[in-house]
Amino acid sequence: MTKPARVLAICADDFGLTPAISRGIAQLAQRGRLSAVSCLTNGSHWAGSAALLAELRPDLFVVVAYG
């Protein structure tokens, strides 16, 4: 009997908190190392970092929350 495959999902938090965090998360996502990204849309650096999301793979799950 074979064991079912295990799936590991990796989510990077705090995209938009600082430019360095956002660049690091974007680089990991571009390399296929992440399954999801959570975004701080009310973070002080969100507006300057949001454009980095346009370059991400289309199958990456992105959570955008405001509040």
N, C-alpha and C positions, 0 to 999 in steps of 0.2 A: 504494500500500500504506500503510495507516495504522499508526502506531506503537501498541504496547500502552500502556494507561494506566499511569501510575506511581502507586504508593500509598506514602504517607508515614505511618508510625506514630510517634507521639510519646508517650513514657513519662516521667512525672514520678517521680523517685526520692525516697525518704526521708520519705514521709508518716508522721507519728508522731514525727519527730525533735524538732521544736519546734512550739509552737502556731502561730507565724507561717508556717512552711513548710506545715503541714497546711492552714491557712486558704487560703493562696495556691494550693495544689494543688486544693483543693475548688472554689475560685472558677473556676479554669481549666477544670476538668472540667464544672462547671455551664454554662459558656459553650460547651461543645463543642470546646474547643481541645486536648483530650488523647485519646489512644487507649487509654492504660493508666496505671495507678498502681501503684507498688510500695510496700509498707507495711513499716515497721519495727515489728513487733509486740512486740519486746522493747525498744523505745525508751522513754525515760522519759516521753514525752508521748503514747504510744499510747492509753492508757485514756481520756484526756481528749479525744482527737481522733477516735476511732473513730466517734462518732455522726455526724460530718460525712459519712461514707461513705453513710449511709442516704439522703442527699439527691441522690446522683449518678445520672446516667442509667443505665438498666438495661443498655445495650449497652456500657458502659465495662468494659474488662477490668481487674480488680484482682488483683494478686499479693500474697498474704499469706504471708510466710515467717517461720518461727521457727527460731532457731538461732544 
